Amino acid sequence: MERTEPTPTARMDPITTGPTGTEPTATARTGPTATPRTPTGTTPPDRRFPNLARLVGPEAVGPFLAGPFGRDAFRTRLEPDTARRLFGWPELKEALAAHRLAPPRLRLEQGGADVTKGLFRSRRSRRGLLLQDIDAAVLNARLRDGATLILDAANELNPPLRALCAGLAAEFGCACQANLYACWGTSQGFDVHWDDHDVFVVQVEGRKRWALYGSTRAFPTRRDHHGEHPRPEAPTRETVLEPGDVLYLPRGYWHAAVGLGGPTLHLTIGLTRKSGSDFLHWLADHALSEPAARADLPLERDDAVLGAHLAGLISALAAEDPEALGRLYRRHVEAGQAQRPELSFPFLGETGEKPGPGARVRLSPGAARLRDGGEGEVVLSWRGTEFTVSAEMAGPLHELVDGRALAYAEVEAAASQAARPLVAGFVAEMAARGVLLIEPEPAS
């Protein structure tokens, strides 16, 4: 199947042009070009996965990805204060006091059952809106009785944890969410179970014993049911997590956790990664641009005719360039990831607006990479959108993609003398699109 993507070319200003592919792009083509630095597979793993390195340690990134990742349990350790900065008792108390949290996001579990009922008191606002407030007396009583407090999407409530989850999502092209579990005494919130996503358990406070049973089905999905795959009768190992400990469990790994007395708090950072099945669902929609995929199947004919028709369809799909398909699917996944806006207020990227020389420029969070484009060009991919940029900007763009912040003067200096007046327009355009973040110059 031959397919070409739409390529509008209407100019928007002297330094940017319209979309290439299916998403808007920006192009800088001014001044002499320089040879861009080409990313290679020799980049150290901890540089390519800086957020994973924060969880498992820089030296362990390569061995972890080559070994237990997606296959087996793995344990490592952070400094306890590092774990507490992600989300500790102060952050939990502030979240409960400052945010209107309600079930099912905030709930209580005990012995595998939901015991949230009665935790909230309802009232009406002066405009008649139904509101729910946590009853502190009921919450304390339930927790004393052995319930576990569960807060989903805790990463949305504390910047360090939010940045870690956003970084992991970008690195692995997946959804990433952190849930919080707090309990007192020797309670157990859930019975033995497995999750349909990979999990990093970060023990923040207290101690918990984890019983690990291994897997009984390779790569289970959300459509699988626990009852279809009986759990092992006995754990293969047990481990006690203390503040700072990190435990990785691949999806489908049976486990259970129980407190060992006193208050305990841990986070589960879940990675919901894409599977071959997800790609095939996308491929079916992608193929709809071809008449052969939209044509009726000859189900009224015999098996030989139907088989020949399907063989032709499969053959046409197989003839597609797999690398190009992979690039399109990666962009599709990245464009669909959760996005929390980070803005450059008061800088809006208005025409003629130029940051001060000491203003800091950085790339907005999201999956980003840089590759060679046409002659004298590089292509910046950010959150599934591709921007074609003059190769003379490759140096600062590499720095930005690597997560560094640059002074505006450094970005401007990378362009030729003739092109420098256009850099402000490029930066403003990218800031207006949300690609670049502009932080004001520090007050002198």
C-alpha positions in Angstrom: 0.0 0.0 0.0 1.5 3.3 -1.0 0.5 6.2 1.1 1.6 9.8 1.3 0.7 12.1 4.1 -0.7 15.6 3.5 2.1 18.3 3.3 0.7 21.8 3.3 3.4 24.4 2.7 1.7 27.8 3.3 4.3 30.1 4.9 3.4 31.7 8.2 6.5 33.9 8.7 10.1 34.1 7.5 11.2 31.4 9.9 8.3 28.9 10.0 6.3 27.0 7.5 3.2 24.8 7.7 2.7 21.1 8.5 4.7 18.1 7.3 2.9 14.8 7.9 -0.2 14.9 10.0 0.7 17.4 12.6 1.8 21.1 12.5 5.5 21.8 12.0 7.8 24.7 12.1 10.8 25.3 9.8 13.8 27.6 10.1 15.7 28.1 7.0 18.0 31.1 7.4 21.7 31.7 7.1 24.4 29.1 6.6 23.9 25.6 7.9 26.0 23.5 10.2 26.3 19.7 10.3 23.8 18.5 13.0 24.9 16.1 15.6 23.1 12.8 14.9 21.8 10.8 17.8 23.3 7.3 18.0 22.7 4.1 19.9 25.9 4.7 21.8 24.3 7.3 24.1 24.6 6.0 27.7 21.3 4.4 28.9 21.1 6.7 31.9 21.2 9.7 29.5 18.4 8.3 27.4 16.4 7.3 30.4 17.1 10.0 33.0 13.8 9.5 34.9 14.2 5.7 35.0 17.7 6.4 36.4 16.2 8.4 39.2 14.3 5.2 40.3 16.8 2.4 39.7 20.1 4.3 39.7 22.2 5.4 36.7 24.5 2.3 36.7 21.5 0.0 36.8 19.5 1.4 33.9 21.2 -0.8 31.2 21.2 -4.0 33.2 17.6 -3.4 34.3 16.3 -2.8 30.7 18.2 -5.9 29.4 17.2 -8.1 32.3 14.2 -7.9 34.6 12.2 -5.2 32.8 8.9 -6.7 31.7 10.1 -10.2 32.9 10.8 -10.4 36.7 10.8 -8.6 40.0 13.7 -6.2 40.7 14.6 -4.4 43.9 16.8 -1.3 44.4 17.0 1.6 46.8 16.8 5.4 46.9 17.8 7.7 49.7 14.8 7.9 52.1 14.7 11.7 51.7 14.5 11.3 47.9 11.4 9.1 48.3 9.8 11.5 50.8 10.2 14.4 48.4 8.0 12.5 45.9 5.0 12.4 48.2 5.2 12.1 52.0 3.0 12.7 55.0 3.0 16.6 54.6 1.9 16.3 51.0 -0.8 13.9 51.8 -2.2 16.1 54.6 -2.1 19.1 52.2 -3.8 17.2 49.4 -6.7 16.2 51.8 -7.0 19.7 53.1 -6.7 21.7 49.9 -8.3 19.5 47.2 -11.8 18.3 46.8 -11.1 14.6 46.5 -13.9 12.1 46.1 -14.4 8.4 45.4 -13.3 6.5 43.5 -10.1 8.6 43.3 -10.0 8.7 47.1 -11.2 5.6 48.8 -10.7 3.0 51.7 -10.0 -0.7 51.2 -9.8 -3.4 53.8 -9.3 -7.1 53.2 -10.0 -6.7 49.5 -13.3 -4.9 50.1 -14.2 -1.2 49.5 -15.1 0.4 52.9 -15.5 4.0 51.7 -19.2 4.2 52.4 -19.9 6.8 55.1 -16.5 8.5 54.8 -18.0 11.7 53.1 -20.6 14.1 54.3 -22.7 15.8 51.7 -23.8 19.4 51.6 -25.1 22.0 49.1 -23.3 25.1 48.1 -25.3 28.4 47.9 -25.8 27.7 44.2 -27.2 24.2 44.9 -24.1 22.3 43.9 -23.7 19.0 45.8 -20.4 18.9 47.6 -18.7 16.1 49.6 -16.5 16.7 52.6 -14.3 14.1 54.3 -15.5 13.3 57.8 -12.2 13.4 59.7 -13.6 11.4 62.6 -14.8 8.6 60.3 -11.5 8.5 58.4 -9.4 8.2 61.6 -11.7 5.5 63.0 -11.6 3.4 59.8 -7.8 3.7 59.6 -7.4 2.7 63.2 -9.6 -0.3 62.4 -7.2 -1.4 59.7 -8.4 0.2 56.5 -6.0 1.4 53.8 -6.3 4.9 52.4 -5.8 5.0 48.6 -5.3 8.1 46.6 -5.2 7.6 42.8 -3.2 10.0 40.6 -1.2 11.4 43.4 1.3 12.6 40.8 -1.2 15.4 39.9 -0.8 16.8 43.4 2.9 17.3 43.9 5.4 18.7 41.3 8.3 16.4 41.9 6.2 13.3 41.5 4.3 14.9 38.6 7.7 15.6 36.8 8.9 12.0 37.4 5.7 10.4 36.0 5.7 12.8 33.0 9.3 11.9 32.3 8.7 8.2 32.5 5.7 8.5 30.2 7.9 10.3 27.7 10.7 7.8 27.9 8.6 4.7 27.5 5.8 6.1 25.3 3.2 5.0 27.8 0.6 6.2 30.4 2.1 6.7 33.8 0.2 7.3 37.1 1.2 7.2 40.7 -1.2 6.0 43.4 -0.6 6.4 47.1 -1.4 3.8 49.9 -1.3 4.7 53.6 -2.2 2.3 56.4 -1.5 1.8 60.1 -0.8 -1.4 61.9 -0.7 -4.8 60.2 -3.6 -4.2 57.7 -3.8 -5.6 54.2 -5.7 -3.5 51.6 -5.8 -6.1 48.8 -5.7 -9.8 48.6 -3.2 -11.6 46.4 -3.5 -10.1 42.9 -1.7 -9.0 39.7 -1.9 -5.7 37.8 -2.3 -5.2 34.1 0.6 -2.7 34.1 4.2 -2.6 35.3 4.6 -1.1 38.7 7.5 0.6 40.6 6.7 0.5 44.4 8.4 3.3 46.3 8.3 2.8 50.1 8.2 6.3 51.6 7.5 5.7 55.3 7.2 2.7 57.5 7.7 -1.0 56.6 5.8 -3.5 54.6 6.2 -7.1 53.8 5.6 -8.1 50.2 4.8 -11.7 49.2 5.8 -12.3 45.6 4.2 -15.3 43.7 5.5 -14.8 40.1 3.5 -14.9 36.9 1.0 -17.5 35.6 0.3 -15.8 32.2 2.7 -13.9 30.1 1.7 -10.3 29.3 -1.9 -10.4 30.6 -4.1 -7.5 29.5 -7.0 -5.6 31.1 -9.4 -8.1 29.4 -7.9 -11.0 31.4 -9.7 -12.0 34.6 -8.0 -13.2 37.7 -10.2 -16.2 38.0 -9.1 -17.5 34.6 -5.5 -17.8 35.9 -5.4 -19.4 39.3 -2.7 -17.9 41.5 0.2 -19.9 42.8 -0.5 -21.5 46.2 2.6 -20.2 47.9 4.9 -17.2 47.4 8.3 -17.8 45.7 9.9 -15.1 47.9 9.1 -12.5 50.5 10.8 -9.1 51.0 10.4 -6.3 53.5 10.5 -2.7 52.1 11.8 0.1 54.2 11.9 3.9 53.5 13.7 4.5 50.3 13.3 0.9 48.9 12.0 0.5 45.3 10.4 -2.8 44.1 9.6 -3.3 40.4 6.9 -5.8 39.4 6.1 -6.5 35.7 2.4 -6.8 34.7 0.9 -10.1 35.6 3.1 -10.6 38.6 1.0 -12.0 41.6 1.7 -10.2 44.9 0.3 -9.0 48.2 1.5 -6.5 50.8 0.9 -6.2 54.5 2.0 -3.6 57.1 4.4 -4.6 59.9 3.0 -2.2 62.5 2.9 1.6 62.8 2.1 4.0 60.0 3.3 3.1 56.5 3.0 5.0 53.2 4.1 3.8 49.7 3.6 4.9 46.1 2.9 2.7 43.1 4.1 4.2 39.9 2.4 2.4 37.1 3.5 2.2 33.5 0.7 1.2 31.1 2.7 0.4 27.9 1.5 -0.3 24.4 1.3 -3.8 23.1 1.4 -5.4 19.7 -2.4 -5.6 19.9 -2.6 -1.8 20.4 -0.5 -1.3 17.3 -2.7 -3.6 15.2 -5.8 -1.7 16.3 -4.2 1.5 15.1 -3.0 -0.2 11.9 -6.6 -1.2 11.1 -7.7 2.5 11.3 -4.5 3.7 9.5 -5.3 1.3 6.6 -8.8 2.9 6.0 -7.2 5.4 3.7 -6.8 2.6 1.2 -9.7 1.3 -0.9 -8.6 -2.3 -0.4 -9.1 -2.0 3.3 -12.5 -0.4 2.9 -13.8 -2.9 0.3 -16.4 -5.4 1.3 -15.2 -8.9 2.2 -16.6 -11.6 -0.1 -18.1 -13.6 2.7 -20.8 -14.9 0.3 -18.1 -16.7 -1.6 -16.3 -19.9 -0.7 -13.2 -20.1 1.6 -10.8 -20.2 -1.2 -12.0 -16.8 -2.6 -12.2 -15.3 0.8 -8.7 -16.5 1.6 -7.3 -15.1 -1.6 -8.9 -11.7 -0.8 -7.5 -11.7 2.7 -4.1 -12.7 1.4 -4.0 -9.7 -0.9 -5.0 -7.4 1.9 -2.4 -8.8 4.3 0.3 -8.7 1.5 -0.5 -5.0 0.9 -0.1 -4.2 4.6 3.1 -6.2 4.8 4.6 -4.2 1.9 4.5 -1.0 4.0 7.8 0.3 5.3 7.9 -1.0 8.9 10.2 1.8 10.0 7.9 4.5 8.6 4.9 2.7 10.2 6.8 2.6 13.5 7.5 6.3 13.3 3.9 7.2 12.6 2.6 5.0 15.4 5.1 6.5 17.8 3.9 9.9 16.9 0.3 8.8 17.3 1.0 7.5 20.8 3.0 10.5 21.9 0.3 12.9 20.6 -2.3 11.1 22.7 -0.4 11.1 25.9 -1.8 13.1 28.9 -0.6 16.7 28.8 -0.5 19.1 31.7 0.0 22.6 30.4 3.2 24.4 31.4 2.9 28.0 30.3 5.4 30.9 29.9 3.2 33.6 31.5 3.5 36.5 31.1 5.3 35.7 27.9 2.7 34.7 25.2 4.8 34.5 22.1 3.2 37.6 20.5 4.5 38.9 17.2 7.6 41.0 17.9 7.9 39.8 21.5 11.5 39.0 22.4 12.8 37.4 25.6 15.6 39.2 27.4 19.1 37.8 26.8 19.1 36.2 30.3 15.7 34.6 30.0 15.8 30.9 30.2 14.5 28.8 27.4 13.6 25.1 27.8 11.6 22.5 26.1 8.1 21.8 27.5 7.7 18.3 29.1 6.9 15.6 26.6 8.5 13.0 24.4 11.1 14.7 22.2 13.8 13.7 19.8 15.9 15.1 17.0 16.7 13.5 13.7 18.2 14.4 10.4 15.8 16.0 7.9 16.5 17.1 4.3 19.7 18.8 3.3 20.6 21.4 5.9 17.6 20.5 8.1 16.8 18.6 11.3 13.4 17.4 12.5 12.3 18.0 16.0 9.6 15.6 17.2 7.7 16.8 20.3 4.6 15.2 21.6 3.9 13.6 18.2 4.3 16.8 16.3 7.3 17.2 13.9 9.0 20.6 13.3 11.5 20.9 10.4 14.2 23.3 11.5 17.4 24.6 10.0 20.4 22.5 10.9 22.2 25.6 12.3 19.7 25.3 15.3 20.7 21.6 15.9 23.2 22.5 18.6 20.8 24.3 21.0 18.0 21.9 20.1 20.1 19.0 21.1 20.7 20.7 24.5 17.0 21.4 24.9 16.0 17.8 24.0 18.5 16.6 26.6 16.6 18.5 29.2 18.8 21.5 29.6 17.7 25.1 29.9 19.5 27.7 27.8 19.8 31.5 28.1 18.0 33.1 25.2 21.4 34.7 24.3 22.8 31.2 23.8 20.0 30.2 21.4 20.5 33.4 19.5 24.2 33.0 19.3 23.8 29.6 17.5 22.4 31.3 14.4 24.3 33.2 11.8 24.5 37.0 12.1 22.0 37.5 9.3 19.5 35.0 10.9 19.6 36.3 14.4 16.8 38.8 14.0 14.6 35.8 13.0 15.4 33.7 16.0 13.1 35.8 18.2 10.2 35.0 15.9 11.1 31.3 15.9 11.3 31.2 19.7 8.1 33.2 20.0 6.3 30.9 17.6 7.4 27.8 19.5 6.5 29.3 22.8 3.1 30.2 21.5 2.6 26.6 20.5 3.7 25.5 23.9 6.8 23.7 22.7 9.2 26.1 24.4 8.9 27.5 27.9 10.3 31.0 28.6 11.3 31.8 32.1 11.9 35.5 32.8 15.3 36.9 33.5 16.3 36.8 37.1 15.8 40.1 38.9 19.1 41.9 39.3 
